[in-house]
Amino acid sequence: MLQWQLFCLALSFFSRLPVPASMPYSTERMNRSGRYFALVGLLLGVICAIAFQLLNMLLPPSVSVVMTMVVSLLLTGAFHEDGLADMADGIGGGMTLDKRLTIMKDSRLGTYGAATLMMGLLLKYVVLVELTTMTFMFAVWVVGYTTSRAVAASFISTMPYVSDPEGSKSKPLANTQRPSELLFLTCCGVLPALFIGVDFTVMVIAVAVMFHFLFRRWLLLRIGGYTGDCLGAAQQIMELLIYLCLLVMLG
């Protein structure tokens, strides 16, 4: 029962999907729900994959991809995309640490955020359309959504949290994960890739490790740790890298 409640907490945090209103909440439970971030991605990926398959029976692949991306944005409330834009605005527009963190908290969209978000969505669209001619898309959606969320959540264990705890929705997630929770998260993130192939799985693991190292080093240099926006950005970037890996392998 506890594990189901933790999963529902993670689902309510990262999506607009309904969960029981009576679900118990505490900062400790919210932190422990981090183990299920990849499984939330799995569920969202399956929903998007089904939506794409249904749309693709009636519409051209390019239109189906766009409409599935819209479904994804509705499912998540553009949660991760908002993090990507806010991080780009903060780190791109701030000259000091305090200024960067202040800009990240600002709900207004700036030039850096708008440009980054636009190019990210455009690149995702183009790569996914290319993949529709090369492979069975159901697995692509599932792996992209699952593995990227596992990689994003892994930063919680390796970096300090630097945002204002009083004004941050992500503060309950910011405590260090237990080794068993990180292991479960990692396994959930890796296993779906095996349905595409062992070679692809090895490639994705290598890219994920490299991305984790480089992105972590960059964030430590720029803001001294991570914020919730940085986790959202990590998810979006890693999702794109997964699609690009598959495009390179199949191309």
Summary of the structure (lengths in Angstrom):
residues: 251
radius of gyration: 17.5
end to end distance: 45.4
largest distance: 51.3
contacts: 839
relative contact order: 0.15
helix: 77%
strand: 1%
